[in-house]
Structures are given as C-alpha cells and as structure tokens.
Amino acid sequence: MWTIGVITYVLSTGRPPFYGRDNKEILRKILRAKVIWPKRSKLSNVAKDFVLSLVKRDTKERFSAKQALQHKWLTGGAGTEDLGMQLIQSLANYHEASKLKKVLVRMLANDMSKDDHNMLQDQFNKIDLDKDGQINISDLTRYLQEQGESKKDARMRASQIIEQVDQNKDGNIDIQEFKNAKLARKIGADDRLIRKQFQRIDEDNNGFITHEELSKLFNWTLTEDLIKNTIKEIDENDDGKISYQEFVTAMKHGAFETRKHITKEMTKRIRKELEEEGNLESKDEEGAK
C-alpha cells in the first residue's frame, strides 16, 4: 500500500515524495515520513489525504486496500465533500465538546497547512452570504432554505446552531468559531485520528490517560483542580483516569458532564409536559361531571 501511495504522488505531481542527494538522505526522509507538496500543486485536500493515508510510517495507521478503495477520492464523493447539509451538521457539535477536545482542536488547527485553512475559509464564505466576515442568523437561514428547509424550520435551526457555535455570544459565527466547530467534527468522525490523539497523550501505553500525562500535555501550566475537572468531565466510571473508550465517547459525543446535564434537562422537560397533560385531563374530567 505504501508503494501505491508513492506512485500516486509521482503521477499527481511529477516528482517523488521523498527526494535526496543520495540514498542515505532519501532513506532518512522516508523514515521521517514527512511529505512535502509542491507549492504550485493544485491537488485537492481529498487527494492529498488519500496519498498521506497510504504512506504513513506506522503500518497500523496506514490504509488497507479495502480502506483505500472506499476513499472519497476514488469513489467520487470528493466533489460534494462538506457541502450542503453535511456542512451545517458539522457545526452543530462543538458546544458539547469537553475541555480536552477543545484543546486537541486547537492543536489540530496549529498543524493545519495553508491549503487546509483556505478550504475552511471557502466553506465559511459559502454560508456568509452578505460577505461581511460573520455568519449571522439571516445568512444561515437563507443557506438552510437553499438546502430545502422551510423558512420557519430554517430560522429555528439557524438560531440553535448559532447559539451552540457562537463562543463569544455576539450573535454571530466568526471564522475562528467556524474552524473550531469543523475541526471538532473532524476529530469525532475519524477513528484513526481519535486513536492517534489518545496515544499521543497516553505516553506509557497502558490504555489510560492519567493526571500526570494530562498535566504534561499542558506543559504543567494548569492547576491541580483544573486537571481534575478536565478528567472528571470525561471519566464516566469516576476512577480518576480516562480510558480509551471514555476518550472515544467524549471525542464523538461530547463531555460526560454535558451529556448528563442535557439528560437532566430533557427529563425535567418531559416531566413538566406530562404534568401539564395530566392537569388538562383532570380539568376535562371535572368539566364532564
């Protein structure tokens, strides 16, 4: 599979991905597995992702033949990637993200290439219909209507999305808020990326993220209480550490504490509705008498 990735790179760019003055230098670059794209390359991010997934140094992370055949670049899904309702759905999850996930989002943002940032800017511009650098409720409502929703439903959903993604509570979504929401979705939707981020923190490879490992991730700059709260937010069985499954759940579905809060709110609302319904039935019975 690695060879197929190299051949694809050569056919797409006209040059090898690992170039050096001699075999020793080429081997050193292969072992580092760092692929540099030509500055004038017009390859899409989907095409680049396909190649990079094949030339990974770690064979466990490298694509299998089956995964490669299912990639969007080969199946024809690249042309509609992140458009329409998929684009909107990817904005609706950031408000539930745990503190740890938000940190990983910022780390991913720092690792992004200029092309990646440009791609997100283009997606932002598709919704920012009045081109003022902010996505407001009017922009989002009109965009949702173009995707087939009624005006009433579009406005209601637009309001909910802005409330969830708008971190500074100014009633709009700016480009940074948009990027954060998109990257949060990317983490949650990519199992390989989730495992990679977990292994990045779990330095002793014992299957748990401990207080010390989390402190090290933050360069020992956070207080003891803040580290404990960050763990508690994800730690479902309350054992003081984060298992891989707890980490996966938090990356995919948000913080445990947030989900618990939402469940309580939902239960409270349903109970209130049932009580109101019960009161109406009692009044009807009294009226019948």
N, C-alpha and C positions, 0 to 999 in steps of 0.2 A: 504493500500500500504506500510505503514511503517513496518508492521509485515512481509510482503513478503520480504522486504529488509533485515530484521534481520534474517529470516530463510535462505535466500540465503547466507548471510555472514557465518552463522553457518555451513551450508552444504559445503561451499567452503574452510573454514579454520579449522573447527573442534572445534571452540570456539565462545562464544558470542561476539558481537561487543562492548558491554558496560559491563564491569566487575568491581565488587567492593566487599569489605569485608562484606557489609551489604546492605540492600535495600535502605537506605538513600544515600549511596555513588553511588549505581547503578543509582538511580533516578537523582542524580546531574550530572552524566556523560551523561545520556540521554538528559537532558535539555541543556547541552552544545553542544550536537550533534557532538562531535568530535570523529571520527572513527580512531582507530589506527590499522594498518595492521601488522600481524606477520612479523618479519624480514626475515624469510625463506619462506615467501609466494611467490609462482610463478604465482599468478594470473596476467592476462594481465591488462593493464590500462583500456581497454574497459570494462572488467568485474567489475573492481573497480568502474568505472564511473556509471555502472548500479546500483550497490548497493548504492552508495552515493546519487544518484538521488532519491532513494526511502526512505532513512532515514533522509531526511532534516527536520529540526525542523519546519520551516515555511511551512505550508500546501500549500501556494500559489506557492512555488518553487518546491514542491515535485511532482514527476511524477504521472500522472494519469494512469489508466490501459491501455488506448489507447497508451500513450507515451511509457510506458514500453514495450508493445508488438511490438512497432516499433523500439526499440533499437537495435543497431548493434549486441550486444552480443546474442540476441535471433533470429535475422533474418539471421544470418550467414555472415554478412558483416564485422565482426571483422577481419577475416583472410586477407582481402585485404585493410584494412584501411590505408590511407595515402600512398599508393603505386602508382607506375606508374604516369600517367598524373595528378592525384589528388595532388600528392606531388609537382609537378612542379607548378601547378596552385596556390597552397598555398603560393608560393614565390613571386608571381607577383603583390602583392598589397601594400607592405609596403611603397613604395616610395610616395604614395598618402596619407599616414596617417597624421592626424592632430597632433599637438604638444601634445594635451591631450591624444590622443590614444596612442602615443608613451610612455607617462608616465604610462598609465594603463598597457601597455605591460611589462614595467619594474617591475611594482608591481606584475603582474601575475608570472613573472619569479622568483621573490623572494619567492612567495608562492608555487612554484613547489617542488615536492618531488624528491628524488634522482632517483627513478624509471622513473619519467617524463623526467628528464634530460638525463637519459640513453637512453630512447626511441628516443628522438630527435637526440642524438648522432648517434644512429644506422641508422636513416633515412639519416643523413648527410653523413655517411660512404657509403651508397648505391650509392650516386652521386659522391663522392670523389674517383673516380676510380683509380687514381695513388697513393692514400693513403698518400698524403703529408700534410694533415691537411687544405687544401684550395680547394675550388671548383673553377676551372678555366674554361675558355671557352671551352677547349678541353674536360674536364670531362663532362660538361653539354651538349655539342654537341653529344658526344657518348651516353650519357644516353637518350637523346631525340630520337636519332636514334633507340635505343633499344625499344622505345615505339612506333615506327612505322613511324616517320617523315623522310622525305628525308634529305640527308646531307646538302643541301642548306638551306632548311627551318629550320632544327635543329640548324645550325650555326647562322642564323639570329635571331632566337628566344632566343638562349642561350646568345647572345650579349645583347639583350634587357633586359633579366632577370637580368643579372649581373649588368647592368647599373642601374637598379631600386633598387636592393637589396644591392649592394656594397656601404656601407655608408662612408667608408674612402677613396674610389676612388683609390684603389690599383689594380683594375682589377680582383680581386678575391672575393669570398664569404667565410668568415671565420665562425666558429661555432656560434659565438655570433650574427653575422648578420643573419645567418640561423635561429636561435632560435627566434630572433625578428620578422622576417617575418612570421614564423609559428604561433607565438602567436597572431600577428596582425590578421591573418586569423581566428584563433580560436575565437577571440572576435567578428569579423564581422559575423561569421557563427552561433553564438549561441545567440538566442533571450533572453534566460533566463539570460545568463551571462551579456548581454548588460543592461538589466533592473536592475540587481543586482549592477553593477558598477555605474549606474545612481543614484540609491537610496543611494549608499554609499557616494556620493558627495552631493546630494540634502538632506541635513540634516533636513530642516524644512518641507520636503514632500509637497512642493507647486507646484511641477511639473516643476521647473526651476532651473538651476544651475546659481547662481549669482556670481558676482565679489568676494564677501566676502567668499562664500563657496569654490570657486576655490583657493583663497589665503590660506584658512585653509588647503586644500588638500596638498599644497606645504609648509605647516608649516610656512607661512608668509615670505618665503625666496626670493620670486620673486618680481621684481619691479612692480610698478603700470602699466607701459606701457606694460610689458611682459604679465601680466594677461589680459589686454585689448586686446592685439593681439591674445592671445590664444582663447579668446571668439569670437573675430571678425572672426577668421578662420572658425568657425562653425556656427556662428549666421547669418542665411540666411536672416531674415527679419530686421536685424540691430536694434533690440530693446535693445541691451546691455546685454542680458542674453541668456542662452541656454535652449531651450525647450526640452522635451523628444524626439520629432520627429526629431529635428535638431541633437540631440545626436545620435539617431539611424542611421540617414543618414551618419553622419561622421564616425561612427564605421563600417558601412557596405561598404561605397563607398569612403571614404577619405575626406579630408578637402574641405569645400565650396570654399575657395580661390583657392585651387589647381585645382578643377574641373572647375572653371571659367577660370583659366589660360589655361587649356587644351582645353576648348571650343573655346577660342580666337585663339589659335594656329591652331586648326582644321579649323576654319572659314577662317583664313588667308591662310592656305594651299589650301583649296578648291577654294578660290577666285583666287589665283595665277594660279591654274590649269585651271580654266575657262577662265582666261585672256589669258593664253598661247594657249588654244584651239581656242579662238576667233581670235587671231593673225594668227594662222595657216590657219583658214578658210578664213580670209581676203586675205592672200597671195595666196591661191588657186584660189580665185575669180579673183584677179589681173592677175594671170598667165593665166587663161582661156580667159581673154579679149585679 
